[in-house]
């Protein structure tokens, strides 16, 4: 199994305003609104994207204390197998108030950083 980077999710007080800012900053015109008030932006054909996405892990002196304001989403073609594989690597399932009826699984990495494994 291989996870596919799907996107980053920012916690925000005013999603539309933050999405407008980043859409303009990045020159991306793709825009959708989610049923729970989410605002999603993405590049359209020919718009600015610089190389493949990267993840940077920088050292900080303090440990994680609260829920992340940003988390990563990963697509999976076999969610159950990927969740089991990630648990074998040291990740764990976490409850951030998502409820039991969701099609995604919220997990935490080895330092407690939340991320989601999306189903088909």
ChimeraX commands (.cxc) that place a marker at each C-alpha (Angstrom):
marker #1 position 0.00,0.00,0.00 radius 0.5
marker #1 position 1.10,3.56,-0.63 radius 0.5
marker #1 position -0.45,6.73,0.71 radius 0.5
marker #1 position -1.01,9.56,-1.75 radius 0.5
marker #1 position -0.54,13.11,-0.49 radius 0.5
marker #1 position -3.97,14.68,-0.78 radius 0.5
marker #1 position -3.58,18.06,0.92 radius 0.5
marker #1 position -2.99,20.02,4.06 radius 0.5
marker #1 position -5.84,21.10,6.32 radius 0.5
marker #1 position -5.64,24.33,8.32 radius 0.5
marker #1 position -7.82,24.97,11.36 radius 0.5
marker #1 position -9.20,28.51,10.95 radius 0.5
marker #1 position -11.79,30.83,12.44 radius 0.5
marker #1 position -12.85,32.15,9.00 radius 0.5
marker #1 position -12.10,29.53,6.32 radius 0.5
marker #1 position -13.34,31.63,3.38 radius 0.5
marker #1 position -11.08,34.56,4.26 radius 0.5
marker #1 position -8.04,32.32,4.76 radius 0.5
marker #1 position -8.79,30.49,1.48 radius 0.5
marker #1 position -9.13,33.82,-0.35 radius 0.5
marker #1 position -5.76,34.92,1.00 radius 0.5
marker #1 position -3.95,31.71,0.01 radius 0.5
marker #1 position -5.72,31.48,-3.35 radius 0.5
marker #1 position -4.52,34.97,-4.23 radius 0.5
marker #1 position -1.07,34.44,-2.72 radius 0.5
marker #1 position -0.52,31.23,-4.73 radius 0.5
marker #1 position -2.34,32.34,-7.88 radius 0.5
marker #1 position -4.77,29.41,-7.66 radius 0.5
marker #1 position -8.30,29.88,-9.02 radius 0.5
marker #1 position -9.77,26.46,-8.15 radius 0.5
marker #1 position -12.26,26.85,-5.31 radius 0.5
marker #1 position -14.90,24.68,-3.63 radius 0.5
marker #1 position -16.98,24.98,-0.48 radius 0.5
marker #1 position -17.59,22.00,1.78 radius 0.5
marker #1 position -20.81,21.06,3.54 radius 0.5
marker #1 position -19.32,21.83,6.97 radius 0.5
marker #1 position -18.13,25.33,6.01 radius 0.5
marker #1 position -14.77,24.29,4.58 radius 0.5
marker #1 position -13.16,26.33,1.82 radius 0.5
marker #1 position -10.89,24.32,-0.50 radius 0.5
marker #1 position -8.43,25.84,-2.97 radius 0.5
marker #1 position -6.36,24.11,-5.64 radius 0.5
marker #1 position -4.40,25.00,-8.78 radius 0.5
marker #1 position -6.11,24.86,-12.17 radius 0.5
marker #1 position -4.30,23.71,-15.33 radius 0.5
marker #1 position -1.32,25.99,-15.96 radius 0.5
marker #1 position -1.36,27.70,-12.57 radius 0.5
marker #1 position 1.67,27.92,-10.31 radius 0.5
marker #1 position 2.89,24.72,-8.68 radius 0.5
marker #1 position 6.57,24.44,-7.76 radius 0.5
marker #1 position 7.85,20.89,-7.93 radius 0.5
marker #1 position 6.49,18.02,-5.88 radius 0.5
marker #1 position 5.13,18.73,-2.40 radius 0.5
marker #1 position 7.53,18.32,0.48 radius 0.5
marker #1 position 7.20,17.90,4.21 radius 0.5
marker #1 position 9.60,19.73,6.49 radius 0.5
marker #1 position 10.14,18.63,10.09 radius 0.5
marker #1 position 11.90,21.36,12.02 radius 0.5
marker #1 position 13.18,21.03,15.58 radius 0.5
marker #1 position 11.48,23.04,18.31 radius 0.5
marker #1 position 12.30,23.03,22.02 radius 0.5
marker #1 position 8.75,22.44,23.26 radius 0.5
marker #1 position 6.69,19.28,22.98 radius 0.5
marker #1 position 3.25,19.09,21.39 radius 0.5
marker #1 position 0.61,20.33,23.82 radius 0.5
marker #1 position -2.68,20.78,21.89 radius 0.5
marker #1 position -4.43,19.67,18.70 radius 0.5
marker #1 position -2.60,20.75,15.54 radius 0.5
marker #1 position -3.86,23.83,13.70 radius 0.5
marker #1 position -2.69,22.12,10.50 radius 0.5
marker #1 position -2.96,18.46,9.58 radius 0.5
marker #1 position -2.23,16.39,6.50 radius 0.5
marker #1 position -4.74,14.34,4.51 radius 0.5
marker #1 position -3.64,11.19,2.67 radius 0.5
marker #1 position -5.70,9.31,0.10 radius 0.5
marker #1 position -5.72,5.53,0.27 radius 0.5
marker #1 position -7.02,2.84,-2.06 radius 0.5
marker #1 position -7.04,0.35,0.85 radius 0.5
marker #1 position -7.78,2.38,3.97 radius 0.5
marker #1 position -7.94,-0.55,6.41 radius 0.5
marker #1 position -4.59,-1.95,5.25 radius 0.5
marker #1 position -2.91,1.46,5.33 radius 0.5
marker #1 position -4.26,2.23,8.81 radius 0.5
marker #1 position -2.97,-1.15,10.05 radius 0.5
marker #1 position 0.42,-0.55,8.41 radius 0.5
marker #1 position 0.68,2.91,9.98 radius 0.5
marker #1 position -0.25,1.49,13.39 radius 0.5
marker #1 position 2.57,-1.01,12.92 radius 0.5
marker #1 position 4.93,1.93,12.34 radius 0.5
marker #1 position 3.87,3.55,15.63 radius 0.5
marker #1 position 0.88,5.71,14.65 radius 0.5
marker #1 position -2.34,5.46,16.61 radius 0.5
marker #1 position -5.99,6.31,16.05 radius 0.5
marker #1 position -7.16,9.45,17.83 radius 0.5
marker #1 position -10.48,11.08,18.58 radius 0.5
marker #1 position -10.59,14.80,17.84 radius 0.5
marker #1 position -14.40,14.87,17.91 radius 0.5
marker #1 position -14.90,13.50,14.39 radius 0.5
marker #1 position -17.64,11.02,15.32 radius 0.5
marker #1 position -18.04,7.39,14.24 radius 0.5
marker #1 position -19.82,7.99,10.92 radius 0.5
marker #1 position -16.85,9.46,8.98 radius 0.5
marker #1 position -15.17,7.91,5.95 radius 0.5
marker #1 position -11.74,9.05,7.15 radius 0.5
marker #1 position -9.59,7.79,10.01 radius 0.5
marker #1 position -7.88,10.35,12.24 radius 0.5
marker #1 position -4.47,9.20,13.40 radius 0.5
marker #1 position -1.48,10.62,15.24 radius 0.5
marker #1 position 2.15,10.05,14.31 radius 0.5
marker #1 position 4.88,9.06,16.75 radius 0.5
marker #1 position 4.98,12.60,18.22 radius 0.5
marker #1 position 1.20,12.99,18.39 radius 0.5
marker #1 position 0.74,15.05,15.19 radius 0.5
marker #1 position -2.72,14.39,13.77 radius 0.5
marker #1 position -3.33,13.34,10.17 radius 0.5
marker #1 position -6.18,11.70,8.26 radius 0.5
marker #1 position -6.32,8.61,6.06 radius 0.5
marker #1 position -9.13,9.11,3.57 radius 0.5
marker #1 position -11.15,6.25,2.13 radius 0.5
marker #1 position -12.39,5.90,-1.43 radius 0.5
marker link #1:1,2 radius 0.2
marker link #1:2,3 radius 0.2
marker link #1:3,4 radius 0.2
marker link #1:4,5 radius 0.2
marker link #1:5,6 radius 0.2
marker link #1:6,7 radius 0.2
marker link #1:7,8 radius 0.2
marker link #1:8,9 radius 0.2
marker link #1:9,10 radius 0.2
marker link #1:10,11 radius 0.2
marker link #1:11,12 radius 0.2
marker link #1:12,13 radius 0.2
marker link #1:13,14 radius 0.2
marker link #1:14,15 radius 0.2
marker link #1:15,16 radius 0.2
marker link #1:16,17 radius 0.2
marker link #1:17,18 radius 0.2
marker link #1:18,19 radius 0.2
marker link #1:19,20 radius 0.2
marker link #1:20,21 radius 0.2
marker link #1:21,22 radius 0.2
marker link #1:22,23 radius 0.2
marker link #1:23,24 radius 0.2
marker link #1:24,25 radius 0.2
marker link #1:25,26 radius 0.2
marker link #1:26,27 radius 0.2
marker link #1:27,28 radius 0.2
marker link #1:28,29 radius 0.2
marker link #1:29,30 radius 0.2
marker link #1:30,31 radius 0.2
marker link #1:31,32 radius 0.2
marker link #1:32,33 radius 0.2
marker link #1:33,34 radius 0.2
marker link #1:34,35 radius 0.2
marker link #1:35,36 radius 0.2
marker link #1:36,37 radius 0.2
marker link #1:37,38 radius 0.2
marker link #1:38,39 radius 0.2
marker link #1:39,40 radius 0.2
marker link #1:40,41 radius 0.2
marker link #1:41,42 radius 0.2
marker link #1:42,43 radius 0.2
marker link #1:43,44 radius 0.2
marker link #1:44,45 radius 0.2
marker link #1:45,46 radius 0.2
marker link #1:46,47 radius 0.2
marker link #1:47,48 radius 0.2
marker link #1:48,49 radius 0.2
marker link #1:49,50 radius 0.2
marker link #1:50,51 radius 0.2
marker link #1:51,52 radius 0.2
marker link #1:52,53 radius 0.2
marker link #1:53,54 radius 0.2
marker link #1:54,55 radius 0.2
marker link #1:55,56 radius 0.2
marker link #1:56,57 radius 0.2
marker link #1:57,58 radius 0.2
marker link #1:58,59 radius 0.2
marker link #1:59,60 radius 0.2
marker link #1:60,61 radius 0.2
marker link #1:61,62 radius 0.2
marker link #1:62,63 radius 0.2
marker link #1:63,64 radius 0.2
marker link #1:64,65 radius 0.2
marker link #1:65,66 radius 0.2
marker link #1:66,67 radius 0.2
marker link #1:67,68 radius 0.2
marker link #1:68,69 radius 0.2
marker link #1:69,70 radius 0.2
marker link #1:70,71 radius 0.2
marker link #1:71,72 radius 0.2
marker link #1:72,73 radius 0.2
marker link #1:73,74 radius 0.2
marker link #1:74,75 radius 0.2
marker link #1:75,76 radius 0.2
marker link #1:76,77 radius 0.2
marker link #1:77,78 radius 0.2
marker link #1:78,79 radius 0.2
marker link #1:79,80 radius 0.2
marker link #1:80,81 radius 0.2
marker link #1:81,82 radius 0.2
marker link #1:82,83 radius 0.2
marker link #1:83,84 radius 0.2
marker link #1:84,85 radius 0.2
marker link #1:85,86 radius 0.2
marker link #1:86,87 radius 0.2
marker link #1:87,88 radius 0.2
marker link #1:88,89 radius 0.2
marker link #1:89,90 radius 0.2
marker link #1:90,91 radius 0.2
marker link #1:91,92 radius 0.2
marker link #1:92,93 radius 0.2
marker link #1:93,94 radius 0.2
marker link #1:94,95 radius 0.2
marker link #1:95,96 radius 0.2
marker link #1:96,97 radius 0.2
marker link #1:97,98 radius 0.2
marker link #1:98,99 radius 0.2
marker link #1:99,100 radius 0.2
marker link #1:100,101 radius 0.2
marker link #1:101,102 radius 0.2
marker link #1:102,103 radius 0.2
marker link #1:103,104 radius 0.2
marker link #1:104,105 radius 0.2
marker link #1:105,106 radius 0.2
marker link #1:106,107 radius 0.2
marker link #1:107,108 radius 0.2
marker link #1:108,109 radius 0.2
marker link #1:109,110 radius 0.2
marker link #1:110,111 radius 0.2
marker link #1:111,112 radius 0.2
marker link #1:112,113 radius 0.2
marker link #1:113,114 radius 0.2
marker link #1:114,115 radius 0.2
marker link #1:115,116 radius 0.2
marker link #1:116,117 radius 0.2
marker link #1:117,118 radius 0.2
marker link #1:118,119 radius 0.2
marker link #1:119,120 radius 0.2
view
